Amino acid sequence: MKSKISITLTEDALRRIEAHVAEFKSRSDLVEAAVARFIAHLERRAIEQRDVEIINRLADKLNAEAEDVLGYQAPL
């Protein structure tokens, strides 16, 4: 199901949309694809940020474990 909305764009944004609209069925399809891709980017960024926060919170423990494991490694 699709909903109709109204948006206001700069002339530059509209010009850039028009330059690529032939690759899509319509301007609406182009805008929908762009929004979907941007939202996916924001969601990935949030997941990556959460992962970095977890790694930073556990950094001391992870580094200690890595040093312990390296202690079992045979000399080269």
C-alpha atoms as one frame of an Amber mdcrd trajectory, in Angstrom:
protein
   0.000   0.000   0.000   1.333   3.398  -0.916   0.537   6.725   0.697   0.632
  10.051  -1.035   2.727  12.802   0.570   3.854  16.251  -0.396   7.483  17.328
  -0.141   9.340  20.506  -0.962  12.683  20.226  -2.734  15.256  22.719  -3.894
  15.551  23.359  -7.620  18.954  21.674  -7.512  17.551  18.505  -5.932  14.732
  18.382  -8.466  17.169  18.918 -11.339  19.326  16.064 -10.074  16.268  13.805
  -9.735  15.220  14.635 -13.293  18.704  13.725 -14.529  18.208  10.142 -13.268
  14.461   9.615 -13.496  14.790   7.658 -16.773  16.400   4.839 -14.775  13.157
   4.469 -12.773   9.454   4.253 -13.532   8.812   7.701 -12.074  10.182  10.398
  -9.810   8.241   8.772  -6.970  10.028   5.457  -7.535  13.398   7.204  -7.624
  12.668   9.089  -4.390  11.356   5.918  -2.718  14.504   3.987  -3.728  16.725
   6.811  -2.476  14.890   7.024   0.839  15.038   3.238   1.307  18.777   3.224
   0.637  19.396   6.165   2.986  17.333   4.585   5.782  19.280   1.325   5.334
  22.498   3.360   5.643  21.258   4.977   8.878  20.285   1.580  10.296  23.702
   0.076   9.428  25.427   3.085  10.984  23.426   2.650  14.199  24.369  -1.047
  14.366  28.035  -0.248  13.741  27.970   2.458  16.406  26.421   0.015  18.884
  29.107  -2.562  18.043  31.899  -0.013  18.569  30.413   0.935  21.933  30.347
  -2.752  22.965  33.944  -3.282  21.814  35.108  -0.144  23.627  33.295  -1.171
  26.808  34.921  -4.616  26.696  38.309  -3.516  25.294  40.341  -4.196  28.441
  38.925  -7.717  28.806  39.344  -8.483  25.085  42.928  -7.206  25.087  43.776
  -9.287  28.172  42.342 -12.403  26.513  44.355 -11.700  23.344  47.559 -11.281
  25.360  46.837 -14.536  27.196  46.331 -16.422  23.933  49.514 -14.951  22.450
  51.386 -16.240  25.497  50.681 -19.810  24.330  52.092 -19.163  20.870  55.391
 -20.857  20.058  58.298 -18.517  19.342  58.962 -17.927  15.656
